[in-house]
Amino acid sequence: DKAHLLKSYSLQHAKIGIAQDYKKWKYTLRLRCETEQFLIQFPTAQSMIEWNLALCLGRDNALDLARRSMPHYRTVPRSRYNR
């Protein structure tokens, strides 16, 4: 119910990752949205991975197609030797 909603956040430009430096809980994701940071605790590694995937998909779909950054794949391996 929107009458009780305190604040809403967009996933546009959100940063999502494992909170490796946070030692209090074992399975914790760090979510940075707009100017806020959230630590989200999970009971298992599997649930953390599933939420990470869902949040990343939500973030990737939050921007218009024209504004999304595309991954840069390296299709030709670099030479090991400098010539």
C-alpha positions in Angstrom: 0.0 0.0 0.0 1.6 3.3 -1.1 0.2 5.2 1.8 2.7 3.4 4.1 5.6 3.5 1.7 8.5 5.6 3.2 10.8 5.7 0.2 11.4 3.8 -3.0 14.6 3.2 -4.9 15.5 2.6 -8.5 18.0 -0.1 -9.5 19.3 2.2 -12.2 23.1 2.5 -11.8 23.0 0.3 -8.6 26.1 -1.5 -7.5 25.6 -5.1 -6.2 28.2 -7.4 -4.8 29.3 -9.7 -2.0 30.2 -7.7 1.1 33.5 -9.5 1.7 34.8 -7.0 4.2 31.6 -7.4 6.4 32.5 -10.2 8.9 29.4 -10.1 11.2 27.3 -12.3 8.9 28.6 -15.0 6.5 26.3 -14.6 3.5 25.8 -10.8 2.9 25.3 -8.8 -0.2 26.0 -5.1 -0.4 23.5 -3.1 -2.5 24.3 0.6 -3.3 21.3 2.4 -4.7 21.3 6.1 -5.3 22.9 7.6 -2.2 22.1 4.7 0.2 23.9 1.4 1.0 22.1 -1.7 2.1 23.6 -4.9 3.6 21.3 -7.9 3.0 21.9 -11.1 5.0 21.0 -14.5 3.7 20.7 -17.9 5.5 22.5 -19.9 2.8 25.0 -19.3 -0.1 22.4 -20.6 -2.6 19.8 -18.0 -1.6 22.5 -15.2 -1.7 23.4 -16.3 -5.2 19.8 -16.4 -6.4 19.1 -12.9 -5.0 22.3 -11.6 -6.5 21.2 -12.9 -9.9 17.7 -11.4 -9.5 19.0 -8.0 -8.4 21.5 -7.9 -11.3 18.8 -8.8 -13.8 16.6 -6.1 -12.3 19.4 -3.5 -12.6 20.2 -4.5 -16.1 16.6 -4.1 -17.2 16.1 -0.8 -15.3 17.8 1.3 -18.0 16.6 2.0 -21.5 18.3 -0.2 -24.2 20.1 2.8 -25.6 21.6 3.7 -22.2 22.8 0.2 -21.2 26.5 -0.6 -21.2 27.3 -3.6 -23.3 29.9 -6.1 -22.2 33.2 -6.0 -24.0 34.2 -9.5 -25.0 37.7 -10.3 -26.2 37.2 -12.6 -29.1 40.8 -12.9 -30.2 43.2 -13.9 -27.4 46.2 -11.7 -26.8 49.6 -12.9 -27.7 51.7 -14.0 -24.8 54.9 -12.7 -26.3 55.6 -9.1 -27.1 57.0 -8.8 -30.5 
